[in-house]
């Protein structure tokens, strides 16, 4: 066994990185096909806003970030499904609004703290057993969802209009995808950080 694997924190780091590395492309391929690549950055900034709110109020930042990312995903899907605004405009509005709120909260509270930088850039060596269990549970949920609804996800990604004609509930399928994406981004922040999680969803 390599000497580096004798340390438990290194084993946790490798497992956490592997799970995040597998989750990103599974969800990302559907987001890229839907021309929704920007949703990764959008929900990352929404989650950052949740972290800022959590740090300012004393509530667990990851929990607030998860709630914020879920609400942001539902907002994006609600606006997009009603075609009130083009998809890229919707994403941009949510992204910059959440970023502005995060900056205001951070400036008015404690400024940039060590905890906030851990969410921005990740802290893979500090991954805990709880983080691994949460990531593993999310991985199971994502792979089950993609396996069960693979046909619906493919149809709604390639041709939403045709998918609706064939009876696919495009809105619900896309909403589930967006919520799982938000959860993936939130839980991955502790491992790779807000600034990298979007790349893991899009680049592969």
PyMOL commands that set and color helices and strands:
alter all, ss='L'
color gray80, all
select helices_A, chain A and resi 3-6+8-33+38-57+61-81+87-108+114-121+124-126+129-148+150-158+160-165+170-192+194-202
alter helices_A, ss='H'
color red, helices_A
deselect
rebuild
show_as cartoon
